[in-house]
Amino acid sequence: MGKLAILGAQRVKALAEMLKEQRDRKLVELNKQKPTRKEAEKEADKTFGVLELTEEVDKLTEKLRDISAPLENKTGRSIAVDYRNIYRGSALSKYNDEVNRIMDAGVEGDVGVVKEEYRKKEQMLWLCETLEDAKKIVGLDE
């Protein structure tokens, strides 16, 4: 059929929007590969050498909750146990930095690559002269 379809600004904008949607889907997939906060905290606990302590606290907390349930039903009193963050020291900041580093490890570089790839594709769209070339960039089949 030849290259009869000349690109207009509105078409480029529409195709650029499709590219953004593709980029966003890829970024969502990358974020799904990230470990959860709980998984990252477990890794950080290993790094800080407190995994056994944390597991012990979790077991005791669960046991206290189990004991508290019948107590609350019979007397209306309960036992409350929770974690508290001490913001005065630098330990919490270091711990949270490690957790965030673990969550972002491996994925952060990929996110940058995906964003750069789609930024270049969008620039290429604006330089295309024909609709056929633009569809190839976006990945649309005729």
C-alpha angles and dihedrals in degrees: 000000000000130000101305100134107088114198121246127198092254092054091048090051091050092048091046088054089053089052090052090052090051090049092049091051090052091049091051089052090051091050090053087061091059116102115251120255090255092052091047091049090053090053091047089050088056091049092050092044095240102107094111091048092049092049090050091051090049091051093048091046091053091047091051091050090051090051092044096055098069090038090056092047093052103035107016090240125114142183117240120201125174144148118264126197118226105213096181095077131060093235094086091049092051091047093049091047089054092048091050092046090053092048092050098039113121094359100067094066091048091051090055091049092051093048092049092047092053093042089057092047090053091051090049089053091060090051095051118107099194136048091231092059091047092050089054091054092049092043098242119151120223 
